[in-house]
Amino acid sequence: MDRYNKLNTFLKNKFGERVLKICVDGGFTCPNRDGKCGRGGCIFCGERGSGEHTKRISIADQVNKHLQSYRGQRASKFVVYFQSFTNTYDTIENLKQKYDQALVCDKIVGLAIATRPDCIDEAVAKLLAEYQKQGLYVWVELGLQTTNDKVGKFINRGYSTQDFVDATKVLRKYNIDIVAHIMLGLPNEEENDLQDAINFVNEQDIQGLKIHSTYVIEGTALAKLYKDGKYQPIQLDDYIEKVLNILQNIRPEIVVHRITGDAPKDLLLAPSWSAHKKLVLNRIENIMASENLSQGVNFKK
């Protein structure tokens, strides 16, 4: 029995069989890097914009390479995940060209688009809605990270929590599912931030949630803070306690896409436990089973 509403189970129920993701790098940049709203990106963001595991070849080649590998034999249906940087930050014409390149065959049943709330508008939402009309399942992942705008400013996020609210309204107008990202262990977190984030997630018309720890990778502004002794990463027990708090208090129908991140091991400085994804997942699963915990058990409308 799933103790929380897992993405794999959700997709299997939706499509009648196993569905896996193919992560691609669409060659995008970010308005927080090119000077439109800032420079350097968020302080935790590496040079590949969370796409350290992707390769810089054409989008179609990335998808085909995946399908032709052993990983392409693990399922017959796939969602292409545009992961690196801000995947709606371009002209509509270029966006369409890039998204179209991912649709190499009928095995592709969906598109997942990672982006920023300040890079969502009516034109983008209409474009994504066109793919839904073609029978594809489309979801948009919006970085929220925190609802504390003071923390957001410190981490150089470059947008406000209100921007997230506005983007959500635009996307939901076109029935596009939204996955919010929240991060635990950010610098300068305050005592009420976690509860505020839980309340915010429950109040918004979002369909999915990704939970990440804040990890320090080489070459980032956060790495400098860490090396200078000005930032202490979250400890594993604290992280697990906060994840369990989130899961028990969010709406039961929210699809949980992730409860820990994939830290690039070759660049990871800290915390060391974030490199061991299965360890974290197993700890959370075991606690939920032993204490008979489940998603939404404490949720109150």
C-alpha positions in Angstrom: 0.0 0.0 0.0 1.3 3.5 -0.9 1.5 5.7 2.1 1.4 8.8 -0.1 0.2 9.6 -3.6 3.2 8.6 -5.6 3.8 9.8 -9.2 4.5 6.3 -10.5 1.2 5.0 -9.2 -0.7 8.1 -10.5 0.8 7.7 -14.0 0.1 3.9 -14.0 -3.5 4.5 -13.1 -3.8 7.2 -15.8 -2.2 5.3 -18.6 -2.9 1.7 -17.6 0.8 0.8 -17.5 4.2 1.9 -16.3 5.2 5.4 -17.5 8.8 6.7 -17.0 10.4 10.1 -17.6 13.1 11.1 -20.0 15.1 14.1 -18.8 16.3 16.4 -21.6 18.2 19.7 -21.8 16.4 22.1 -24.1 19.3 24.5 -24.4 17.4 27.2 -22.4 18.8 29.9 -20.1 17.2 31.8 -17.3 16.1 35.4 -16.8 18.0 35.3 -13.5 21.2 34.6 -15.4 21.0 36.7 -18.6 20.3 40.0 -16.8 16.6 40.3 -17.4 15.9 40.0 -13.6 19.3 39.1 -12.2 22.7 37.6 -12.6 24.2 34.3 -11.3 20.9 32.5 -10.8 19.6 31.2 -7.5 22.5 30.7 -5.0 22.1 26.9 -5.0 21.8 26.6 -8.8 24.8 25.1 -10.7 26.1 25.9 -14.1 23.7 23.4 -15.7 20.6 24.6 -13.9 19.7 21.3 -12.1 20.4 19.5 -15.4 23.8 18.1 -14.4 22.7 14.7 -15.6 21.7 15.7 -19.1 23.8 16.0 -22.3 23.9 19.0 -24.7 22.9 17.3 -27.9 19.7 17.9 -29.9 16.4 17.3 -28.1 15.3 14.6 -30.5 18.7 12.8 -30.2 18.5 12.9 -26.4 15.0 11.3 -26.5 16.0 8.7 -29.1 19.3 7.9 -27.3 17.3 7.2 -24.1 14.7 5.0 -26.0 17.5 3.0 -27.6 19.3 2.4 -24.4 18.5 -0.2 -21.7 16.3 2.4 -20.0 14.1 2.5 -23.0 13.2 -1.1 -22.4 11.9 -0.5 -18.9 8.5 0.9 -20.2 6.6 1.5 -23.4 5.3 5.0 -22.5 7.3 8.0 -21.5 7.0 11.6 -20.4 9.7 14.0 -21.8 10.9 16.2 -19.0 12.4 19.5 -19.9 14.6 20.0 -16.8 17.5 22.4 -17.2 17.0 26.1 -16.5 13.8 27.9 -17.5 11.9 25.9 -20.1 9.3 28.5 -21.1 11.9 31.3 -21.5 11.9 31.9 -25.2 9.7 33.0 -28.1 6.5 31.0 -28.6 7.9 29.9 -32.0 11.1 28.6 -30.5 9.2 26.9 -27.7 7.0 25.0 -30.1 9.9 23.9 -32.2 11.7 22.6 -29.1 8.7 20.8 -27.6 7.9 19.3 -31.0 11.4 17.8 -31.3 10.6 15.7 -28.2 7.7 14.0 -29.8 9.8 11.4 -31.7 7.3 8.6 -31.6 4.0 7.4 -30.1 5.8 6.2 -27.0 5.9 9.8 -25.8 2.6 10.4 -24.0 3.4 13.5 -22.1 5.5 16.7 -21.6 6.8 18.0 -18.3 8.0 21.5 -18.3 10.2 22.9 -15.5 10.1 26.7 -15.3 9.7 29.9 -13.2 6.4 31.6 -12.3 7.6 34.8 -13.9 8.0 33.1 -17.2 4.4 32.0 -17.6 1.8 34.0 -19.5 -1.3 33.4 -21.7 0.7 32.7 -24.8 2.7 30.0 -23.1 -0.3 28.5 -21.5 -2.2 28.4 -24.8 0.8 26.6 -26.5 0.9 24.0 -23.8 -2.9 23.5 -24.0 -2.5 22.7 -27.7 -0.4 19.6 -26.8 -3.1 18.5 -24.4 -5.6 18.7 -27.3 -3.3 16.3 -29.2 -3.8 13.8 -26.4 -0.6 14.4 -24.4 -0.5 14.8 -20.7 1.2 18.1 -19.8 2.3 19.3 -16.5 4.3 22.4 -15.5 6.8 22.4 -12.7 7.0 25.8 -11.0 9.8 26.6 -8.6 8.4 28.0 -5.4 11.2 26.9 -3.0 9.8 29.0 -0.1 6.8 31.3 0.7 9.0 33.5 2.7 9.9 36.3 0.3 12.8 37.5 2.5 14.4 34.1 2.1 13.5 34.2 -1.6 15.4 37.5 -1.9 18.4 36.1 0.0 18.6 33.1 -2.3 18.3 35.4 -5.3 15.1 33.7 -6.5 14.2 36.8 -8.6 10.4 36.5 -8.2 7.8 36.8 -5.5 5.3 34.3 -4.0 2.6 36.4 -5.7 4.2 35.7 -9.0 3.6 32.0 -8.3 0.0 32.6 -7.5 -0.5 34.6 -10.7 1.2 31.9 -12.8 -1.0 29.2 -11.2 -4.2 31.1 -12.2 -3.0 31.4 -15.8 -2.1 27.7 -16.2 -5.2 26.4 -14.5 -7.4 28.6 -16.8 -6.2 26.1 -19.5 -6.5 23.0 -17.2 -2.8 22.5 -17.1 -1.6 20.6 -14.1 1.0 22.3 -11.8 3.7 20.8 -9.7 5.2 23.1 -7.0 8.8 22.7 -5.9 9.6 23.4 -2.2 13.0 23.2 -0.6 13.9 22.4 3.0 17.0 23.7 4.7 17.3 27.0 2.8 19.5 29.7 4.4 17.8 32.0 6.9 14.7 29.8 7.2 12.4 30.9 9.9 10.4 28.9 12.4 7.0 29.3 10.7 8.2 28.8 7.1 7.3 25.1 6.9 3.8 25.6 8.1 3.3 28.6 5.9 4.5 26.5 2.9 2.1 23.7 3.8 -0.8 26.1 4.1 0.1 27.8 0.8 0.3 24.5 -1.1 -3.1 23.5 0.3 -4.7 26.8 -0.7 -3.4 26.9 -4.3 -4.9 25.0 -7.2 -1.9 22.8 -7.7 -1.9 19.1 -8.5 1.6 18.0 -7.6 4.4 18.6 -5.2 8.2 18.1 -5.3 10.1 18.2 -2.0 13.9 18.7 -2.1 16.6 19.2 0.4 19.0 22.1 -0.1 22.3 20.7 -1.1 25.6 22.5 -1.8 27.3 21.9 -5.1 30.6 23.2 -6.2 30.8 26.5 -8.1 27.6 28.0 -6.6 27.2 31.0 -4.4 25.8 28.7 -1.7 29.1 26.8 -1.8 31.0 29.9 -0.9 28.7 30.5 2.1 29.2 26.9 3.1 33.0 27.1 2.8 33.0 30.4 4.7 31.1 28.8 7.6 28.0 31.0 6.9 25.6 28.2 6.0 24.9 24.8 7.7 23.0 22.2 5.6 20.0 20.5 7.0 20.6 17.3 8.9 19.0 14.0 7.7 16.8 13.5 10.8 15.5 17.1 10.6 14.8 16.7 6.9 12.9 13.5 7.4 10.9 15.0 10.2 9.9 17.9 8.0 9.0 15.7 5.0 6.8 13.6 7.2 5.1 16.8 8.5 4.4 17.9 4.9 3.1 14.6 3.8 0.7 14.3 6.7 -0.7 17.8 6.3 -1.0 18.3 2.5 -4.2 17.5 0.6 -4.6 13.7 0.0 -5.1 14.2 -3.7 -1.9 16.0 -4.4 0.5 13.9 -6.4 3.9 13.7 -4.7 6.5 13.7 -7.5 9.5 13.5 -5.3 10.4 13.6 -1.6 14.2 14.0 -2.0 16.5 15.3 -4.8 19.2 13.8 -6.9 22.4 15.5 -5.9 25.2 15.3 -8.5 27.7 13.2 -6.6 30.7 14.6 -8.5 29.9 18.1 -7.5 28.3 17.6 -4.1 29.9 19.3 -1.1 27.2 18.8 1.5 25.2 17.3 3.0 26.7 13.9 2.3 23.4 12.0 3.0 21.7 13.7 0.0 23.8 11.5 -2.3 22.0 8.4 -1.0 18.5 8.8 -2.3 17.4 5.2 -1.5 18.5 5.6 2.1 16.3 8.7 2.5 13.3 7.1 0.7 13.6 3.9 2.8 13.8 5.8 6.1 10.7 7.7 5.3 8.8 4.7 4.0 9.7 2.6 7.1 8.7 5.3 9.5 5.3 5.8 7.7 4.7 2.1 7.8 5.7 1.5 11.4 3.7 4.5 12.7 0.8 4.0 10.3 1.1 7.4 8.8 -0.4 8.5 5.5 -0.7 11.5 3.2 -3.3 14.0 4.3 -4.1 12.3 7.6 -3.9 15.7 9.4 -5.3 17.8 6.6 -8.2 20.0 7.6 -10.3 21.7 5.0 
